[in-house]
Amino acid sequence: MYNKPFFVTYVNTASFSLYLLGPLFRHWLKRSDRAWPWSSQHSEASSKSVSDSSSGEPNARTTSYGSVSQTGSLDSNQTLPTTSHSLVGTTAPYVTDDNEDATLEQGSIQSEDEPPLSHREIAELSFAFCILWFAANWATNASLAYTTVASSTILASMSGFFTLAIGAILKTESFSTLKFLAVCASVMGVALVSESDRGESGPPSAFSHPGMHMDPPKAPIAPLFGDFLALMSAMFYGCYTVLLKVRIQNESRVNMSLFFGFVGLFNLVLLWPMFGVLHWTGVEPFELPSDTKVIWMIGVNAIVGTFVSDYLWLLSMLMTSPLVVTLGLSLTIPLALLGDVVGYGRILGLGYWIGAGLVLAGFFGVNGVALSERDEAERQEEVAIRSAASCTTAAVAASALVSEERLYNENGHSLGRGRTRSRSTSERAPLLSSSTQ
């Protein structure tokens, strides 16, 4: 049996560095285009076409604050050049050839509230994520060498409690009784499924599959230490999940390829000296796998179980919430046993089905709470917008009344002065006539 948790975790995390191939290829392609002779001619032709189009119709290269018809004609005389698009008082920088690479490497949809993360910020976040992610996965793999699979699985599912607690402290999750009950149901379901897997034996075909040799389970050598590692793994998972949600907020602010690529690069550069430390201390003597099946299992696990699945995990976490994704990962446990039913004809007992039902109930329960919270937030936002609009209307009406009253007072004083002047002239007229006589 190949029991090298650090080596397996190192290979899995190192697979993230493959994500750097895309940005590096685009960067190389951009540089090579600039170095080729025809690129300068292409740039001159492009600039000439731009100047020609700008000297023609004004709406071909300008943006207006006024309304725009379907044909692109402008209804307002106030126009802006396309090099600066004004949105609520903010101006976007002009994208030149020098910073085009940096712009393309950001998210395709930029957030209106927060700017996209810079390359330095992505690298710093990748460094923190690399350490926590490696610690969590190494603790999970190492716990299997000291305790039972059932105990490790049950304690690792406690990550839902850590995610809920840390998220409530950092304001990424709102704590509620329904969420707490959903997490409890998910953990209880995982416990029932794990105990069902440990207590029930499958048919002979499940263990005598052609070409498959399975060692009989061994008694745990240090169950308390193994349980501690599994619990630490759950805590590390909750930390880095909430950390990513706090720092990134939504999927439009980060380039996934750069993020995971930096994670794999930091793993390759910073963690390889640990092989020597673990080898010299005897904790994990360095040894490459000799069995071809083990090599294939490690490779498939690195590509499918880490390279692809963690990308989808991060994307779904940013689109939903850390707690929803955490409870969703618990669905893999009953689904794995269900694969035994389909593939090997294993018969599962009542405990499995009750546990699977609890896991599903916890997952759909926390999704229902999240959807209701989102609807409530949208309703409050709509009420706030309407309130602000009504306040603006009231302010405009009050200003109009004040202006009208001021105009009325000014007209009234002018009319009064005119009447007084006419009255004095009429009174002076007889006196002038008498004096003349």
One Martini backbone bead per residue (centre of mass of N, CA, C, O) as a GRO file, in nm:
protein
  437
    1MET     BB    1   0.095   0.036   0.024
    2TYR     BB    2   0.060   0.381  -0.064
    3ASN     BB    3   0.179   0.598   0.207
    4LYS     BB    4   0.185   0.943   0.081
    5PRO     BB    5   0.051   1.233   0.161
    6PHE     BB    6   0.252   1.452   0.071
    7PHE     BB    7   0.296   1.361  -0.220
    8VAL     BB    8   0.002   1.370  -0.313
    9THR     BB    9  -0.052   1.667  -0.241
   10TYR     BB   10   0.174   1.787  -0.415
   11VAL     BB   11   0.071   1.686  -0.688
   12ASN     BB   12  -0.208   1.814  -0.681
   13THR     BB   13  -0.113   2.113  -0.647
   14ALA     BB   14   0.083   2.119  -0.897
   15SER     BB   15  -0.144   2.106  -1.119
   16PHE     BB   16  -0.214   2.416  -1.116
   17SER     BB   17   0.027   2.518  -1.301
   18LEU     BB   18  -0.122   2.463  -1.578
   19TYR     BB   19  -0.280   2.742  -1.581
   20LEU     BB   20  -0.027   2.914  -1.694
   21LEU     BB   21  -0.027   2.843  -2.000
   22GLY     BB   22  -0.231   3.045  -2.106
   23PRO     BB   23  -0.104   3.323  -2.028
   24LEU     BB   24   0.174   3.261  -2.152
   25PHE     BB   25   0.077   3.223  -2.445
   26ARG     BB   26  -0.052   3.504  -2.480
   27HIS     BB   27   0.205   3.662  -2.419
   28TRP     BB   28   0.379   3.539  -2.646
   29LEU     BB   29   0.189   3.614  -2.880
   30LYS     BB   30   0.203   3.918  -2.838
   31ARG     BB   31   0.512   3.950  -2.870
   32SER     BB   32   0.535   3.816  -3.152
   33ASP     BB   33   0.354   4.016  -3.303
   34ARG     BB   34   0.547   4.262  -3.254
   35ALA     BB   35   0.805   4.124  -3.397
   36TRP     BB   36   0.667   4.114  -3.652
   37PRO     BB   37   0.653   4.282  -3.947
   38TRP     BB   38   0.332   4.284  -4.000
   39SER     BB   39   0.232   4.426  -3.735
   40SER     BB   40   0.290   4.724  -3.808
   41GLN     BB   41   0.108   4.735  -4.057
   42HIS     BB   42  -0.149   4.660  -3.904
   43SER     BB   43  -0.145   4.904  -3.712
   44GLU     BB   44  -0.156   5.124  -3.932
   45ALA     BB   45  -0.423   5.030  -4.056
   46SER     BB   46  -0.591   5.059  -3.800
   47SER     BB   47  -0.538   5.360  -3.747
   48LYS     BB   48  -0.649   5.457  -4.020
   49SER     BB   49  -0.939   5.347  -3.984
   50VAL     BB   50  -0.999   5.511  -3.731
   51SER     BB   51  -0.959   5.795  -3.854
   52ASP     BB   52  -1.173   5.762  -4.074
   53SER     BB   53  -1.416   5.705  -3.886
   54SER     BB   54  -1.386   5.972  -3.713
   55SER     BB   55  -1.432   6.169  -3.975
   56GLY     BB   56  -1.712   6.091  -3.997
   57GLU     BB   57  -1.927   5.973  -3.821
   58PRO     BB   58  -1.986   6.058  -3.490
   59ASN     BB   59  -2.128   5.777  -3.390
   60ALA     BB   60  -1.882   5.573  -3.447
   61ARG     BB   61  -1.680   5.716  -3.189
   62THR     BB   62  -1.924   5.783  -2.991
   63THR     BB   63  -2.065   5.886  -2.675
   64SER     BB   64  -2.378   5.936  -2.519
   65TYR     BB   65  -2.613   6.060  -2.290
   66GLY     BB   66  -2.815   6.020  -2.477
   67SER     BB   67  -3.017   5.889  -2.685
   68VAL     BB   68  -3.030   5.585  -2.884
   69SER     BB   69  -3.079   5.463  -3.171
   70GLN     BB   70  -3.077   5.196  -3.382
   71THR     BB   71  -2.871   5.355  -3.586
   72GLY     BB   72  -2.688   5.551  -3.379
   73SER     BB   73  -2.817   5.806  -3.323
   74LEU     BB   74  -2.815   6.121  -3.177
   75ASP     BB   75  -2.996   6.327  -2.918
   76SER     BB   76  -2.724   6.458  -2.830
   77ASN     BB   77  -2.455   6.699  -2.806
   78GLN     BB   78  -2.325   6.533  -2.582
   79THR     BB   79  -1.998   6.405  -2.608
   80LEU     BB   80  -1.780   6.116  -2.610
   81PRO     BB   81  -1.511   5.948  -2.616
   82THR     BB   82  -1.422   5.607  -2.624
   83THR     BB   83  -1.172   5.638  -2.418
   84SER     BB   84  -1.421   5.744  -2.223
   85HIS     BB   85  -1.643   5.598  -2.001
   86SER     BB   86  -1.928   5.712  -1.844
   87LEU     BB   87  -2.010   5.605  -1.499
   88VAL     BB   88  -2.115   5.758  -1.246
   89GLY     BB   89  -1.845   5.948  -1.252
   90THR     BB   90  -1.669   5.740  -1.408
   91THR     BB   91  -1.344   5.653  -1.552
   92ALA     BB   92  -1.205   5.476  -1.799
   93PRO     BB   93  -0.933   5.358  -1.918
   94TYR     BB   94  -0.720   5.349  -2.167
   95VAL     BB   95  -0.664   5.096  -2.407
   96THR     BB   96  -0.363   4.972  -2.470
   97ASP     BB   97  -0.100   4.774  -2.565
   98ASP     BB   98   0.041   4.768  -2.279
   99ASN     BB   99  -0.249   4.700  -2.109
  100GLU     BB  100  -0.401   4.459  -2.252
  101ASP     BB  101  -0.308   4.211  -2.099
  102ALA     BB  102  -0.415   4.293  -1.818
  103THR     BB  103  -0.712   4.316  -1.909
  104LEU     BB  104  -0.751   4.021  -2.022
  105GLU     BB  105  -0.664   3.880  -1.734
  106GLN     BB  106  -0.919   3.949  -1.639
  107GLY     BB  107  -1.224   3.956  -1.593
  108SER     BB  108  -1.487   3.966  -1.811
  109ILE     BB  109  -1.655   4.076  -1.555
  110GLN     BB  110  -1.687   4.366  -1.401
  111SER     BB  111  -1.723   4.519  -1.117
  112GLU     BB  112  -1.895   4.800  -0.995
  113ASP     BB  113  -1.784   4.810  -0.694
  114GLU     BB  114  -1.522   4.638  -0.764
  115PRO     BB  115  -1.221   4.593  -0.853
  116PRO     BB  116  -0.998   4.418  -0.993
  117LEU     BB  117  -0.749   4.216  -0.940
  118SER     BB  118  -0.433   4.218  -0.921
  119HIS     BB  119  -0.147   4.045  -0.960
  120ARG     BB  120  -0.052   4.086  -0.668
  121GLU     BB  121  -0.315   4.005  -0.525
  122ILE     BB  122  -0.332   3.722  -0.646
  123ALA     BB  123  -0.061   3.621  -0.531
  124GLU     BB  124  -0.125   3.662  -0.230
  125LEU     BB  125  -0.379   3.484  -0.226
  126SER     BB  126  -0.237   3.225  -0.329
  127PHE     BB  127  -0.046   3.189  -0.093
  128ALA     BB  128  -0.258   3.156   0.132
  129PHE     BB  129  -0.412   2.923  -0.007
  130CYS     BB  130  -0.183   2.717  -0.032
  131ILE     BB  131  -0.137   2.664   0.268
  132LEU     BB  132  -0.429   2.587   0.353
  133TRP     BB  133  -0.486   2.372   0.140
  134PHE     BB  134  -0.251   2.184   0.205
  135ALA     BB  135  -0.319   2.137   0.504
  136ALA     BB  136  -0.600   2.014   0.463
  137ASN     BB  137  -0.522   1.776   0.268
  138TRP     BB  138  -0.300   1.650   0.438
  139ALA     BB  139  -0.474   1.590   0.688
  140THR     BB  140  -0.666   1.397   0.546
  141ASN     BB  141  -0.456   1.189   0.439
  142ALA     BB  142  -0.313   1.136   0.718
  143SER     BB  143  -0.559   1.029   0.885
  144LEU     BB  144  -0.583   0.748   0.733
  145ALA     BB  145  -0.319   0.629   0.890
  146TYR     BB  146  -0.467   0.645   1.201
  147THR     BB  147  -0.762   0.607   1.105
  148THR     BB  148  -1.065   0.578   1.002
  149VAL     BB  149  -1.269   0.650   0.744
  150ALA     BB  150  -1.521   0.723   0.904
  151SER     BB  151  -1.397   0.926   1.101
  152SER     BB  152  -1.272   1.116   0.889
  153THR     BB  153  -1.538   1.186   0.743
  154ILE     BB  154  -1.700   1.300   0.980
  155LEU     BB  155  -1.495   1.522   1.068
  156ALA     BB  156  -1.477   1.664   0.788
  157SER     BB  157  -1.790   1.749   0.793
  158MET     BB  158  -1.739   1.987   1.010
  159SER     BB  159  -1.694   2.229   0.810
  160GLY     BB  160  -1.974   2.357   0.832
  161PHE     BB  161  -1.935   2.487   1.111
  162PHE     BB  162  -1.687   2.658   1.040
  163THR     BB  163  -1.812   2.814   0.806
  164LEU     BB  164  -2.045   2.942   0.967
  165ALA     BB  165  -1.879   3.079   1.190
  166ILE     BB  166  -1.673   3.242   1.019
  167GLY     BB  167  -1.886   3.380   0.837
  168ALA     BB  168  -2.034   3.531   1.071
  169ILE     BB  169  -1.786   3.696   1.164
  170LEU     BB  170  -1.717   3.805   0.848
  171LYS     BB  171  -2.002   3.853   0.690
  172THR     BB  172  -2.076   3.605   0.473
  173GLU     BB  173  -2.275   3.497   0.694
  174SER     BB  174  -2.595   3.427   0.818
  175PHE     BB  175  -2.712   3.347   1.111
  176SER     BB  176  -2.923   3.052   1.161
  177THR     BB  177  -3.125   2.798   1.251
  178LEU     BB  178  -3.156   2.660   0.974
  179LYS     BB  179  -2.854   2.633   0.913
  180PHE     BB  180  -2.780   2.467   1.160
  181LEU     BB  181  -2.972   2.229   1.096
  182ALA     BB  182  -2.849   2.161   0.819
  183VAL     BB  183  -2.569   2.085   0.926
  184CYS     BB  184  -2.661   1.864   1.120
  185ALA     BB  185  -2.792   1.682   0.906
  186SER     BB  186  -2.537   1.636   0.737
  187VAL     BB  187  -2.361   1.505   0.959
  188MET     BB  188  -2.556   1.273   1.029
  189GLY     BB  189  -2.560   1.153   0.744
  190VAL     BB  190  -2.257   1.091   0.725
  191ALA     BB  191  -2.249   0.903   0.969
  192LEU     BB  192  -2.449   0.689   0.862
  193VAL     BB  193  -2.299   0.621   0.600
  194SER     BB  194  -2.028   0.538   0.729
  195GLU     BB  195  -2.140   0.315   0.915
  196SER     BB  196  -2.264   0.150   0.684
  197ASP     BB  197  -1.992   0.095   0.538
  198ARG     BB  198  -1.854  -0.048   0.789
  199GLY     BB  199  -2.089  -0.267   0.876
  200GLU     BB  200  -2.113  -0.351   0.577
  201SER     BB  201  -2.101  -0.618   0.353
  202GLY     BB  202  -2.029  -0.718   0.059
  203PRO     BB  203  -2.003  -0.882  -0.198
  204PRO     BB  204  -1.765  -1.061  -0.350
  205SER     BB  205  -1.745  -0.875  -0.605
  206ALA     BB  206  -1.639  -0.621  -0.447
  207PHE     BB  207  -1.349  -0.792  -0.367
  208SER     BB  208  -1.329  -0.986  -0.655
  209HIS     BB  209  -1.224  -0.822  -0.873
  210PRO     BB  210  -1.084  -0.822  -1.160
  211GLY     BB  211  -0.761  -0.698  -1.096
  212MET     BB  212  -0.837  -0.661  -0.782
  213HIS     BB  213  -0.658  -0.550  -0.487
  214MET     BB  214  -0.749  -0.574  -0.139
  215ASP     BB  215  -0.678  -0.477   0.156
  216PRO     BB  216  -0.723  -0.532   0.462
  217PRO     BB  217  -0.829  -0.388   0.728
  218LYS     BB  218  -0.682  -0.188   0.970
  219ALA     BB  219  -0.592  -0.100   1.262
  220PRO     BB  220  -0.565   0.173   1.430
  221ILE     BB  221  -0.274   0.334   1.559
  222ALA     BB  222  -0.398   0.659   1.597
  223PRO     BB  223  -0.703   0.777   1.643
  224LEU     BB  224  -0.669   1.051   1.787
  225PHE     BB  225  -0.474   1.181   1.581
  226GLY     BB  226  -0.653   1.137   1.331
  227ASP     BB  227  -0.895   1.304   1.434
  228PHE     BB  228  -0.737   1.567   1.460
  229LEU     BB  229  -0.665   1.598   1.161
  230ALA     BB  230  -0.956   1.604   1.053
  231LEU     BB  231  -1.041   1.856   1.216
  232MET     BB  232  -0.824   2.045   1.096
  233SER     BB  233  -0.923   2.023   0.809
  234ALA     BB  234  -1.198   2.156   0.857
  235MET     BB  235  -1.084   2.429   0.955
  236PHE     BB  236  -0.914   2.501   0.704
  237TYR     BB  237  -1.148   2.502   0.509
  238GLY     BB  238  -1.309   2.732   0.639
  239CYS     BB  239  -1.089   2.946   0.609
  240TYR     BB  240  -1.036   2.945   0.292
  241THR     BB  241  -1.326   2.988   0.201
  242VAL     BB  242  -1.381   3.262   0.341
  243LEU     BB  243  -1.135   3.411   0.235
  244LEU     BB  244  -1.218   3.411  -0.065
  245LYS     BB  245  -1.489   3.557  -0.029
  246VAL     BB  246  -1.376   3.820   0.093
  247ARG     BB  247  -1.161   3.893  -0.136
  248ILE     BB  248  -1.341   3.843  -0.403
  249GLN     BB  249  -1.682   3.785  -0.391
  250ASN     BB  250  -1.651   3.751  -0.716
  251GLU     BB  251  -1.583   3.616  -1.036
  252SER     BB  252  -1.509   3.910  -1.178
  253ARG     BB  253  -1.225   3.975  -0.996
  254VAL     BB  254  -1.093   3.704  -1.116
  255ASN     BB  255  -0.837   3.503  -1.239
  256MET     BB  256  -0.830   3.168  -1.240
  257SER     BB  257  -0.563   3.096  -1.378
  258LEU     BB  258  -0.375   3.269  -1.205
  259PHE     BB  259  -0.450   3.165  -0.929
  260PHE     BB  260  -0.390   2.857  -0.968
  261GLY     BB  261  -0.107   2.894  -1.086
  262PHE     BB  262   0.018   3.020  -0.828
  263VAL     BB  263  -0.038   2.786  -0.643
  264GLY     BB  264   0.138   2.578  -0.794
  265LEU     BB  265   0.403   2.742  -0.786
  266PHE     BB  266   0.433   2.766  -0.477
  267ASN     BB  267   0.438   2.466  -0.427
  268LEU     BB  268   0.696   2.397  -0.591
  269VAL     BB  269   0.896   2.609  -0.448
  270LEU     BB  270   0.829   2.584  -0.118
  271LEU     BB  271   0.771   2.248  -0.054
  272TRP     BB  272   1.015   2.060  -0.136
  273PRO     BB  273   1.194   2.059   0.135
  274MET     BB  274   1.000   1.861   0.296
  275PHE     BB  275   1.110   1.594   0.194
  276GLY     BB  276   1.374   1.598   0.357
  277VAL     BB  277   1.254   1.624   0.639
  278LEU     BB  278   1.071   1.367   0.631
  279HIS     BB  279   1.304   1.169   0.564
  280TRP     BB  280   1.503   1.227   0.807
  281THR     BB  281   1.272   1.178   1.034
  282GLY     BB  282   1.065   0.934   0.925
  283VAL     BB  283   0.769   1.016   0.853
  284GLU     BB  284   0.835   1.030   0.514
  285PRO     BB  285   0.967   0.842   0.303
  286PHE     BB  286   1.107   0.865   0.004
  287GLU     BB  287   0.881   0.737  -0.263
  288LEU     BB  288   0.816   0.607  -0.552
  289PRO     BB  289   0.594   0.473  -0.746
  290SER     BB  290   0.579   0.134  -0.889
  291ASP     BB  291   0.290   0.116  -0.955
  292THR     BB  292   0.087   0.173  -1.218
  293LYS     BB  293  -0.187   0.211  -1.073
  294VAL     BB  294  -0.091   0.430  -0.877
  295ILE     BB  295  -0.011   0.635  -1.089
  296TRP     BB  296  -0.290   0.661  -1.216
  297MET     BB  297  -0.441   0.749  -0.961
  298ILE     BB  298  -0.278   1.007  -0.907
  299GLY     BB  299  -0.329   1.142  -1.183
  300VAL     BB  300  -0.640   1.142  -1.183
  301ASN     BB  301  -0.672   1.290  -0.913
  302ALA     BB  302  -0.525   1.551  -1.004
  303ILE     BB  303  -0.712   1.622  -1.246
  304VAL     BB  304  -1.006   1.562  -1.141
  305GLY     BB  305  -0.986   1.612  -0.813
  306THR     BB  306  -0.837   1.910  -0.869
  307PHE     BB  307  -0.809   2.070  -1.138
  308VAL     BB  308  -1.127   2.069  -1.191
  309SER     BB  309  -1.292   2.068  -0.921
  310ASP     BB  310  -1.170   2.332  -0.791
  311TYR     BB  311  -1.266   2.523  -1.003
  312LEU     BB  312  -1.571   2.466  -0.964
  313TRP     BB  313  -1.577   2.528  -0.664
  314LEU     BB  314  -1.495   2.829  -0.675
  315LEU     BB  315  -1.716   2.923  -0.868
  316SER     BB  316  -1.959   2.834  -0.690
  317MET     BB  317  -1.882   2.994  -0.434
  318LEU     BB  318  -1.898   3.282  -0.569
  319MET     BB  319  -2.205   3.239  -0.668
  320THR     BB  320  -2.282   3.179  -0.373
  321SER     BB  321  -2.170   3.000  -0.093
  322PRO     BB  322  -1.982   2.838   0.136
  323LEU     BB  323  -2.210   2.659   0.262
  324VAL     BB  324  -2.334   2.538   0.009
  325VAL     BB  325  -2.072   2.398  -0.090
  326THR     BB  326  -2.009   2.229   0.158
  327LEU     BB  327  -2.275   2.059   0.152
  328GLY     BB  328  -2.234   1.960  -0.140
  329LEU     BB  329  -1.980   1.780  -0.081
  330SER     BB  330  -2.140   1.564   0.091
  331LEU     BB  331  -2.267   1.415  -0.161
  332THR     BB  332  -2.021   1.224  -0.230
  333ILE     BB  333  -2.068   0.997  -0.023
  334PRO     BB  334  -2.339   0.864  -0.118
  335LEU     BB  335  -2.248   0.847  -0.419
  336ALA     BB  336  -2.020   0.643  -0.380
  337LEU     BB  337  -2.201   0.411  -0.277
  338LEU     BB  338  -2.386   0.412  -0.527
  339GLY     BB  339  -2.161   0.307  -0.715
  340ASP     BB  340  -2.153   0.021  -0.588
  341VAL     BB  341  -2.434  -0.058  -0.683
  342VAL     BB  342  -2.383  -0.028  -0.990
  343GLY     BB  343  -2.095  -0.178  -1.019
  344TYR     BB  344  -2.132  -0.431  -0.771
  345GLY     BB  345  -2.416  -0.487  -0.626
  346ARG     BB  346  -2.466  -0.344  -0.370
  347ILE     BB  347  -2.615  -0.369  -0.047
  348LEU     BB  348  -2.812  -0.137   0.120
  349GLY     BB  349  -2.916  -0.006   0.399
  350LEU     BB  350  -3.106   0.197   0.598
  351GLY     BB  351  -2.882   0.392   0.696
  352TYR     BB  352  -2.807   0.506   0.423
  353TRP     BB  353  -3.082   0.634   0.339
  354ILE     BB  354  -3.107   0.820   0.579
  355GLY     BB  355  -2.840   0.970   0.541
  356ALA     BB  356  -2.891   1.071   0.251
  357GLY     BB  357  -3.144   1.233   0.326
  358LEU     BB  358  -3.000   1.430   0.521
  359VAL     BB  359  -2.802   1.548   0.320
  360LEU     BB  360  -3.017   1.658   0.126
  361ALA     BB  361  -3.168   1.830   0.333
  362GLY     BB  362  -2.932   2.017   0.402
  363PHE     BB  363  -2.878   2.127   0.119
  364PHE     BB  364  -3.170   2.232   0.048
  365GLY     BB  365  -3.205   2.404   0.300
  366VAL     BB  366  -2.971   2.610   0.254
  367ASN     BB  367  -3.076   2.699  -0.023
  368GLY     BB  368  -3.345   2.816   0.072
  369VAL     BB  369  -3.224   3.030   0.258
  370ALA     BB  370  -3.053   3.176   0.046
  371LEU     BB  371  -3.288   3.256  -0.141
  372SER     BB  372  -3.449   3.419   0.069
  373GLU     BB  373  -3.223   3.623   0.127
  374ARG     BB  374  -3.201   3.733  -0.160
  375ASP     BB  375  -3.493   3.831  -0.188
  376GLU     BB  376  -3.483   4.024   0.053
  377ALA     BB  377  -3.253   4.201  -0.053
  378GLU     BB  378  -3.398   4.288  -0.313
  379ARG     BB  379  -3.640   4.418  -0.173
  380GLN     BB  380  -3.482   4.629  -0.007
  381GLU     BB  381  -3.353   4.765  -0.252
  382GLU     BB  382  -3.616   4.852  -0.386
  383VAL     BB  383  -3.716   5.024  -0.150
  384ALA     BB  384  -3.474   5.217  -0.147
  385ILE     BB  385  -3.513   5.324  -0.433
  386ARG     BB  386  -3.797   5.433  -0.394
  387SER     BB  387  -3.729   5.622  -0.160
  388ALA     BB  388  -3.522   5.790  -0.314
  389ALA     BB  389  -3.718   5.882  -0.537
  390SER     BB  390  -3.926   6.021  -0.350
  391CYS     BB  391  -3.726   6.220  -0.225
  392THR     BB  392  -3.652   6.357  -0.490
  393THR     BB  393  -3.937   6.449  -0.564
  394ALA     BB  394  -3.983   6.618  -0.308
  395ALA     BB  395  -3.744   6.808  -0.348
  396VAL     BB  396  -3.836   6.922  -0.619
  397ALA     BB  397  -4.110   7.028  -0.524
  398ALA     BB  398  -4.003   7.217  -0.303
  399SER     BB  399  -3.828   7.387  -0.492
  400ALA     BB  400  -4.062   7.485  -0.669
  401LEU     BB  401  -4.223   7.626  -0.443
  402VAL     BB  402  -4.006   7.827  -0.360
  403SER     BB  403  -3.974   7.961  -0.636
  404GLU     BB  404  -4.270   8.049  -0.664
  405GLU     BB  405  -4.283   8.221  -0.406
  406ARG     BB  406  -4.055   8.413  -0.479
  407LEU     BB  407  -4.186   8.517  -0.742
  408TYR     BB  408  -4.445   8.623  -0.610
  409ASN     BB  409  -4.313   8.829  -0.421
  410GLU     BB  410  -4.172   8.994  -0.639
  411ASN     BB  411  -4.435   9.071  -0.795
  412GLY     BB  412  -4.581   9.203  -0.555
  413HIS     BB  413  -4.378   9.434  -0.501
  414SER     BB  414  -4.390   9.558  -0.783
  415LEU     BB  415  -4.697   9.619  -0.781
  416GLY     BB  416  -4.695   9.802  -0.530
  417ARG     BB  417  -4.502  10.017  -0.637
  418GLY     BB  418  -4.678  10.098  -0.881
  419ARG     BB  419  -4.931  10.194  -0.722
  420THR     BB  420  -4.793  10.415  -0.553
  421ARG     BB  421  -4.688  10.583  -0.789
  422SER     BB  422  -4.973  10.644  -0.918
  423ARG     BB  423  -5.099  10.778  -0.668
  424SER     BB  424  -4.899  11.019  -0.639
  425THR     BB  425  -4.951  11.143  -0.921
  426SER     BB  426  -5.260  11.203  -0.883
  427GLU     BB  427  -5.220  11.395  -0.632
  428ARG     BB  428  -5.023  11.607  -0.781
  429ALA     BB  429  -5.195  11.728  -1.013
  430PRO     BB  430  -5.380  11.957  -0.872
  431LEU     BB  431  -5.146  12.120  -0.759
  432LEU     BB  432  -5.023  12.202  -1.031
  433SER     BB  433  -5.274  12.343  -1.149
  434SER     BB  434  -5.308  12.566  -0.922
  435SER     BB  435  -5.026  12.692  -0.948
  436THR     BB  436  -5.063  12.780  -1.242
  437GLN     BB  437  -5.312  12.972  -1.179
   0.00000   0.00000   0.00000
